Amino acid sequence: MVPRSIIQWRPALGKDHPYENTGEIVAFISFLERGLGFPCSSFFSGLLRYYRIQLHHLTPNSFVHISIFVHLCEAFLGIEPHFELFQFLFHLKPQPDSFILDVVGGAGLQLRQRKDREYISYSLSNKVIKWKPKWFYVENQLGRFPPITPGPPIQWPEWNKKLVDESQIPGLLERIAILRQNMLTGEAVVFDWMKRRIQPLQARETLGF
């Protein structure tokens, strides 16, 4: 975490559930361990607004997907995070199912069907447990996060919406295919940002390229 003089945060010790409709947002330790930083990047903030979800609606593995994608774009493709490519590869899936969505962790980001054949490979942990009690409050600086609203996420068409303009996708996939041939994996991308000591989803003056 950055110092409190830069971004105001406070623990939630003694609280059994977060309160709503404040100038703060609810964050989780596991999100920071997977690339989130404060203040957050405009790309990440844009994703939350596009999907119409709150920070706490996402699952920890969702942050693995987003962080790997962002650092892949910046440090290996040499471009800013590409929203159309992200939308081509990923979609949101209700958690645990379409009928009952959890208030915390009710929206899980996943690769679209068969897109793993066109993207770099990596494994996700299925042992992410007991992460929900480890939460705290963070000041919503500059309104980068949508204000807290009560209840679970709502499924919108954007969660699984197809691309309108795919003109740039083939060229980007060709470059990713070359990286795959050179044995680049998601694990290697994670190691690279850890070596640089950056948080991929934090607002930064210098991008990965």
PyMOL commands that set and color helices and strands:
alter all, ss='L'
color gray80, all
select helices_A, chain A and resi 29-32+42-51+55-57+60-77+83-89+115-117+141-143+157-160+169-181+186-196
alter helices_A, ss='H'
color red, helices_A
select strands_A, chain A and resi 9-11+24-28+90-94+107-111+135-139
alter strands_A, ss='S'
color yellow, strands_A
deselect
rebuild
show_as cartoon
